[in-house]
Amino acid sequence: MNQFPHVRVEGSALDRGRAYGSQARDRVQRSVAAYRDVFADWAGWDWATVRREAARYQEPIAAFRPAYLDEIRGIAEGAGLDPADVLAINVRTEVMFAAKARQAAAQRHAPDGCTAFAVVPPPGAAGSALIGQNWDWLPHTSETVVVLEARQDEGPDFVTVVEAGLPAKTGMHSSGLGLVTNALVTAADTGAPGIPYHLALRAILDCETVSDALTALQSGERSSAANYLIAHRDGSVVNVEAAPGDFSQLFLLFPEDGVVLHSNHFLSPRFAGQDVSVWAMPDSPLRLQRIRAGLSGQKGLPTLDTFRTLLADHANYPSGLCCHPDPRMNPYDQGATVASVIMDLGTQEMYLADGNPCSVPYRQLDYREFLAKPSAVAAEHL
């Protein structure tokens, strides 16, 4: 079994980056090499062009969270790469949907399909908040994912399942927040420089509360559309459908009967832009329908076992909830469920399938000790 390596870091942003790059050196280098091929196939761009496009995001990142550039520089130093290489993979979403790349890939479909959920008990009820997802992406990613465990000098300590060299993806932290995410695509995704998707994810894992996370997403111009499903162990939860732009392009969804479900297209009736998501990821509505059907008629809130079963579902194979490469497609258009992650925010346990959950057992990872750092906002009343 391909078990993702664990990378544990601590200290300042630069120190964490260096330790991350050093411990995951082979996987960071593999990620850069793989995206060099992906960009060449999707957009016809050589790596020098990709690096030049990525450099346009340095200024917006510096204005948003300058410490993240220190992390990127540290990762590059630890992995023996140029910082421009690591910056390029950190803005892969933006570069892939830049105007010229998008025109070149006009007849292509993105394999970045994910199915996410959160469950929060009503006030006064027993049970923990659960949050999780299947993460579907290019098959090479199975060779680059790491479980990053970070202790920070400032901010919550966190755990995230992420491509090596990127700062965050799906994860949870010591103050009780959990995060899962879905790609979205709109007609406004033109690659205009702004806050990159993966740096916005990292910023959420630096937030103490759900409202802090909303503040972070509202704090500047975001470059890419994306969906952010954010929950807290105290029962707070919000799903944020974000189009490129400022605070006015955030569309909030809340639980129905304690459950939030999301795939890769807009659901908010307030969104008035042009949603390109189903064109890019045509399996998205089918995955959402399937997970909804699996929960319909169920008594009480769904459990861990409910989702472990649903996330292994193969309806609409090979592009189902549990996604497998489609042999009819170009290798660079094929997708696969790279990881399946379920987090219990109350017990601070993560259940991780290092690959397709239909065939790979979930590992139970207990982070109660690692995530024991007190929250910066006291919660004695909970």
C-alpha positions in Angstrom: 0.0 0.0 0.0 1.2 3.5 -0.8 1.1 5.1 2.7 1.6 8.8 2.6 4.6 9.9 4.7 4.2 12.1 7.7 6.2 15.3 7.8 6.4 17.1 11.2 7.7 20.7 11.4 7.8 23.5 14.0 9.2 27.0 14.6 9.1 30.1 12.4 7.6 30.1 8.9 11.1 29.8 7.4 12.2 27.1 9.7 9.0 25.1 9.1 9.4 25.5 5.4 13.0 24.3 5.4 12.1 21.2 7.5 9.1 20.5 5.3 11.2 20.7 2.1 14.0 18.6 3.6 11.8 15.8 4.9 9.6 15.7 1.7 12.4 16.5 -0.7 11.8 13.7 -3.2 8.0 14.3 -3.2 8.4 18.1 -3.7 10.8 17.5 -6.6 8.4 14.9 -8.0 5.5 17.4 -7.8 7.5 20.1 -9.7 8.5 17.6 -12.4 5.0 16.3 -12.8 3.4 19.8 -13.1 6.1 20.7 -15.6 4.6 18.0 -17.8 1.0 18.9 -16.9 1.4 22.5 -17.9 3.2 21.5 -21.2 0.3 19.2 -22.1 -2.6 21.4 -21.0 -1.3 24.8 -22.2 1.7 24.2 -24.3 3.8 26.2 -21.9 7.4 25.5 -21.0 8.5 25.8 -17.4 10.1 29.2 -17.9 6.7 30.5 -19.0 5.0 28.9 -16.0 7.4 30.5 -13.6 7.0 33.8 -15.2 3.2 33.6 -14.9 3.5 32.4 -11.3 5.7 35.3 -10.4 2.8 37.7 -10.9 1.2 36.3 -7.7 4.2 37.1 -5.5 3.0 40.7 -4.8 -0.6 39.7 -3.9 0.7 37.0 -1.5 3.1 39.5 0.1 0.2 41.9 0.7 -2.0 39.0 2.1 0.3 37.0 4.3 4.1 37.7 3.7 5.0 34.8 6.0 3.7 32.4 3.4 6.5 33.6 1.0 9.0 32.7 3.8 7.5 29.2 4.0 7.7 28.8 0.2 11.3 30.0 0.2 12.1 27.6 3.1 10.4 24.6 1.3 12.5 25.4 -1.8 15.8 25.6 0.2 15.0 22.3 2.0 14.1 20.5 -1.2 17.1 21.9 -3.2 14.9 23.9 -5.6 14.5 27.5 -6.8 11.8 29.3 -4.9 10.2 30.1 -8.3 9.6 26.4 -8.8 7.8 26.0 -5.5 5.8 29.2 -6.0 4.7 27.8 -9.4 3.1 24.6 -7.9 1.5 26.7 -5.2 -0.4 28.7 -7.9 -1.1 25.7 -10.1 -4.8 26.4 -10.0 -4.5 30.0 -11.1 -1.9 29.2 -13.9 -4.0 26.3 -15.2 -7.0 28.6 -15.6 -5.1 31.7 -16.8 -6.7 33.1 -20.0 -4.1 31.8 -22.4 -3.9 28.3 -20.8 -7.7 28.1 -20.7 -8.0 28.9 -24.4 -5.4 26.2 -25.2 -7.3 23.7 -23.1 -10.7 24.7 -24.3 -11.8 21.1 -25.1 -10.3 19.6 -22.0 -12.0 18.6 -18.7 -10.5 19.0 -15.3 -10.1 15.9 -13.1 -10.1 18.1 -9.9 -13.4 16.7 -8.6 -14.0 16.4 -4.9 -17.0 15.4 -2.8 -17.2 17.1 0.7 -19.4 16.9 3.7 -19.9 18.2 7.3 -22.2 17.1 10.1 -22.9 19.1 13.2 -25.1 18.0 16.0 -27.8 20.5 17.1 -27.2 22.5 20.3 -27.3 20.3 23.4 -27.2 17.1 21.4 -24.6 14.4 21.9 -22.0 13.7 19.2 -19.0 15.3 17.5 -18.8 17.5 14.5 -17.6 15.5 11.5 -16.0 16.9 8.3 -14.4 15.1 5.4 -14.1 14.5 1.7 -12.9 12.4 -1.2 -10.1 14.3 -2.9 -9.9 13.5 -6.6 -7.1 14.8 -8.7 -4.3 13.7 -11.2 -3.1 10.1 -10.5 0.5 11.2 -10.1 -0.5 12.9 -6.9 -0.5 9.6 -5.1 3.3 9.9 -5.3 3.4 13.4 -3.9 0.9 13.6 -1.0 2.2 14.0 2.5 0.5 14.4 5.9 1.9 17.7 7.2 1.9 18.1 10.9 2.8 21.7 11.9 3.5 23.3 15.2 3.6 27.1 14.8 5.2 29.8 16.9 2.1 31.8 16.3 -1.4 30.6 15.4 -3.0 27.1 15.9 -1.0 23.9 15.3 -2.5 22.0 12.4 -2.6 18.7 10.4 -3.2 18.7 6.7 -3.3 16.2 3.9 -1.6 18.0 1.0 0.6 17.7 -2.1 4.2 18.1 -1.1 5.4 21.7 -1.5 1.9 23.2 -0.9 1.1 24.8 2.4 -2.4 23.3 3.1 -5.4 21.4 1.8 -7.8 19.3 3.8 -7.1 19.5 7.5 -7.9 20.5 11.1 -6.2 22.4 13.9 -5.7 22.7 17.6 -8.4 25.3 18.1 -11.1 23.0 16.8 -11.5 24.1 13.2 -11.8 21.7 10.3 -11.5 22.4 6.5 -12.4 20.6 3.3 -12.6 22.0 -0.2 -13.9 21.7 -3.8 -12.6 23.2 -7.0 -15.1 25.5 -8.8 -14.7 27.2 -12.2 -16.4 30.4 -13.4 -16.1 32.5 -16.5 -14.3 35.0 -14.3 -11.4 32.6 -13.7 -9.0 34.4 -16.0 -5.8 34.1 -14.0 -5.8 37.7 -12.8 -3.3 38.0 -9.9 -4.9 37.8 -6.5 -4.9 35.7 -3.4 -4.2 32.1 -4.7 -6.5 29.2 -3.8 -4.0 27.2 -1.9 -2.8 30.2 0.1 -6.4 30.9 1.0 -6.7 27.4 2.3 -3.6 27.9 4.4 -5.0 31.1 5.8 -8.1 29.4 7.0 -6.0 26.9 9.0 -4.4 29.9 10.7 -7.9 31.1 11.9 -9.2 30.4 15.4 -12.9 30.5 14.5 -15.3 30.1 11.6 -16.0 33.9 11.5 -12.2 34.5 11.5 -12.0 32.3 8.4 -14.7 34.4 6.7 -12.7 37.5 7.5 -9.6 35.9 5.9 -11.6 35.1 2.7 -12.9 38.6 2.6 -9.6 40.4 3.2 -8.5 40.8 -0.4 -9.2 39.9 -4.1 -9.2 36.2 -4.6 -7.8 35.0 -7.9 -9.8 31.7 -8.3 -13.2 30.3 -7.7 -13.3 27.6 -5.0 -15.6 26.1 -2.4 -14.5 26.2 1.3 -16.5 24.0 3.8 -15.4 25.1 7.3 -16.6 23.6 10.6 -15.7 23.9 14.2 -16.0 21.4 17.0 -18.4 23.8 18.8 -21.0 23.2 16.0 -20.3 26.3 14.0 -20.3 25.6 10.2 -20.5 27.4 6.9 -20.0 26.5 3.3 -18.5 29.3 1.3 -18.8 29.3 -2.5 -16.3 31.8 -3.7 -16.1 33.3 -7.1 -13.0 35.4 -8.1 -13.0 38.8 -6.6 -13.7 40.5 -3.3 -16.1 40.0 -0.4 -19.1 40.5 -2.6 -18.3 37.3 -4.4 -18.8 35.0 -1.4 -22.0 32.9 -1.3 -22.8 31.2 2.0 -24.7 27.9 2.5 -25.7 26.4 5.9 -26.7 22.9 7.1 -30.0 21.2 6.3 -30.9 18.8 9.2 -27.3 19.2 10.5 -25.6 18.2 7.2 -23.8 20.1 4.5 -22.9 18.4 1.2 -20.9 19.8 -1.7 -19.2 18.7 -4.9 -17.8 20.8 -7.8 -20.5 23.3 -8.9 -22.3 26.3 -7.4 -25.5 25.7 -5.4 -26.2 29.1 -4.0 -29.2 30.8 -5.8 -27.5 34.2 -5.1 -24.6 33.4 -7.5 -25.4 35.3 -10.7 -22.1 34.6 -12.6 -21.4 32.0 -15.3 -20.7 28.7 -13.6 -18.3 26.7 -15.8 -17.9 24.0 -13.2 -20.2 21.3 -14.7 -18.7 21.9 -18.1 -15.2 21.3 -16.6 -16.3 18.5 -14.2 -19.5 16.9 -15.6 -19.6 14.2 -12.9 -20.1 16.8 -10.2 -24.0 16.8 -10.1 -24.0 13.0 -10.2 -21.7 12.6 -7.2 -23.8 15.1 -5.3 -27.0 13.2 -6.2 -25.4 10.0 -5.1 -24.3 11.1 -1.7 -27.6 12.8 -1.1 -29.4 9.6 -2.0 -27.2 7.7 0.4 -28.3 9.9 3.3 -32.0 10.1 2.5 -34.4 8.5 4.9 -31.7 7.9 7.5 -32.7 8.3 11.1 -30.5 10.6 13.1 -27.3 12.2 12.0 -24.9 10.2 9.7 -21.9 8.6 11.4 -18.3 7.8 10.4 -19.4 4.4 9.2 -22.1 6.0 7.0 -19.5 8.1 5.2 -16.9 5.4 5.0 -19.5 3.4 3.0 -20.7 6.3 0.9 -17.3 7.5 -0.1 -16.5 4.1 -1.6 -19.5 4.2 -3.9 -19.0 3.4 -7.6 -22.2 4.6 -9.2 -21.3 6.3 -12.5 -18.0 4.4 -12.6 -15.2 5.3 -13.2 -16.2 8.9 -12.3 -18.2 8.2 -9.1 -17.8 9.2 -5.5 -14.8 6.8 -5.5 -13.1 7.9 -8.7 -10.8 5.7 -10.8 -8.8 6.7 -13.9 -10.9 6.6 -17.2 -8.8 4.6 -19.8 -10.7 6.4 -22.6 -9.2 9.7 -21.6 -5.8 11.3 -22.2 -3.5 10.5 -19.2 -3.4 14.2 -18.2 -7.2 14.3 -18.2 -7.7 11.3 -16.0 -8.7 11.6 -12.4 -8.6 9.4 -9.3 -9.5 9.6 -5.7 -6.1 10.3 -4.3 -7.2 10.3 -0.6 -10.3 10.0 1.5 -10.3 12.0 4.7 -12.8 12.0 7.6 -12.1 14.1 10.7 -13.9 14.0 14.0 -13.4 17.5 15.4 -14.5 16.6 18.8 -12.1 13.7 19.4 -9.3 15.2 17.1 -9.0 12.0 15.2 -8.4 11.7 11.4 -9.4 8.7 9.4 -7.3 8.6 6.2 -7.5 6.3 3.3 -4.2 6.7 1.3 -5.9 6.1 -2.0 -9.3 4.8 -3.2 -11.4 4.0 -0.1 -13.0 1.0 -1.9 -9.7 -0.8 -1.6 -7.6 1.0 0.9 -8.5 0.8 4.6 -8.8 4.0 6.6 -6.0 4.6 9.0 -7.1 6.0 12.4 -4.8 8.9 13.4 -5.2 10.2 16.9 -4.1 13.9 17.1 -5.4 14.7 20.6 -1.8 15.1 22.0 -0.4 16.8 18.9 -3.3 19.3 18.7 -3.4 20.0 22.5 -2.2 23.7 22.1 -4.7 25.9 23.9 -6.9 28.2 21.7 -6.0 31.8 21.7 -9.7 32.5 22.4 -10.8 31.0 25.7 -13.8 28.8 25.6 -14.5 27.7 29.2 -18.2 28.2 28.6 -18.4 25.3 26.1 
